[in-house]
Structures are given as structure tokens and as C-alpha cells.
């Protein structure tokens, strides 16, 4: 017999609320996949939102997302350590710097737009480096 949810685990939503969580979660997964291939669109906030929605609506979709070959490792790191591994941070910062630099150099944008893009990139990099915790001494998966 299932003892039911623990004090930290809420039971899944039902009815219309469950439907809305599933739809919003799937939308977030789609945006996360777009963010993985499009510069300027973040990936991890959408993955975390999708995980939250699925944890509230569908255990099957939550397991599917956490077993995903693309996003699963990041979600497990976030669930277990509430942070990101150092190599991932380095890769993300290098990717942002490269893509934004190429966009600023070769993009036919007005100066004010280049300043906005550069400023937003700087905010994103500072957030990754200084705000999001780094997992220290974590064994590789």
C-alpha cells in the first residue's frame, strides 16, 4: 500500500489545474529545446519551470524529463546540489561570449542595440558566475 506523499512532496494536481500544468510544462520544454539551439534564449530556466510543472501534474512526465539525455543531468544536479558543475559554467560563459561577440561584430545593428545586447549578456554571465552556486567536489555521473 502506498503511504502517500511525504511532507515535502505535494500530491499531483487534478482536473483543469493538472491540464494547465502539463500544457505549460510542455511549452517550457519546447522553449528549452529552442534555447539550446538559439543564441539569446536561455535554456535552464525553461527546463526548471517544466520540471516544476511536471512535478505538480504528472509523475510520468517528470521522470521523462529527468531521464532526458539533454536535460536530465542538469536537473539531477539542481535537485541534489542546487547548483551547476564548474565545466558547465565555463562552457556556458564561453558560448555566450563567443555568440554575443560574433553578433556584435558582424550584426548590422545600431549602436544602442549592440549596447543593450552586450549589457544583457554581461548580466547573464554575472548571474551564472556569481549567483548560481557551483557544485564543488561532486562526483561525475
N, C-alpha and C positions, 0 to 999 in steps of 0.2 A: 504494500500500500504506500502510495506517495505521501510523504509527510507535509507536502505543500511548500510554498515559497518560504525562504528564510526571511529574517527581518530586513536584510539588505536587498532582497530580491522581490520586486513587486510582481503581482500576477499580470499576465498579458491583458491588454485592453480588449474589449469586445464591441461588436456592433459597428456603428459608424466611426467611432474613435479608432478602432483597430484598422478599418479600411483606410482612414486618412493617414495613420502612421505608416502603413505599408506603402501607400502611394507616395508619400513624402520621402520615405526611405529609399524606394526605387529611383525616384527623381534625383536624390542625393548621390546614389551610386552612379547614375548616368553622368552627373556633373563631375564626379570624382574621376571617372574614366576620361572625360573631356579634359579635365585639369591635368591628367597625366600626359596628354599629348599637346596641349595648347599652352604656350607661354603666357603668363599673366593670370591664369586661372588656378587658384590653389586646389590642391587635391585633398590633403589630410582633413581640413575642416569638414568637407563633404562626407568623407569616409566616417569620421567620428559622429556626425549627425545621423548618417544612415544606420550606424551601429546602435545609436541611442533609440532611433525609431523602431528598429527591428527587435531590440531587447524589450520594447514596450508592446509589440504587436505579434511577433512570430518568432518562436524559438528556432524553427527550421531555417528561416532567412538569416537569423542572427548567426547560426552555426555556419551557413553557407558563406557569409561574408567573412567570418573569422577564419575560415579554411581557404579563402581565396589565395591563389598563388601571388597575386599582385599586392593585395592589401592586408592579408592575414597576419603577416609578421609584424607590421606596424601596429595593428590593433592589439595583438598579444602583448607587444612591448608596452603599449599605452595602458592596457588593462592591468598588467603585472607591475610595471615600474613607473607609470605616469610620466614617461619621457621618451626621448628618441636617442638612438645609438649615435655615437660620435661619427662613424663613417657616413651615416645617412645625412647628418647635418652638414658635413663637409661637401658631400655630393650635391646637396640641395643648394648650398650657398654658391658653389662653383657654377652650377647650372643657371641660377638666377643671374649671377654676374655676367656670364657669357651671353645669355639670351638678351638681357636688357642692354648690354653694351652694344651688341650687334644691331639691335633695334634702334638704338640712339644714333649710332654711327651711320647706318645705311638707310634708315627710315626717313621718308620725306615729310617730317613733322615740323610744325612750328616750334620755336624755341620754348615757348611756355609749356607745350605738351611734353617736350623732352624733359623739362624740369619736373613736371608732375610725375612722369613715369619714373624718373630717377629717384625722386623723393619717396614714392610708394615702394620702390624696390629696396631702398635703404631702410624703410620702416619694416618691411618684411624680413630682411636679413637680420636686423637688430632683434626682432621678435624671436626668430629661430635661434640666434646665438645667445641672447641674454635672458629671454623669458621662458622658453620651452626647456624643461630640465633635460640634462644629458645623462643617459644611463651609464654609470661607471661600473667597471668590472663585471659586466653581465656576460655570462657565457653565451657564445653564439648558438643559434637554434639548430 
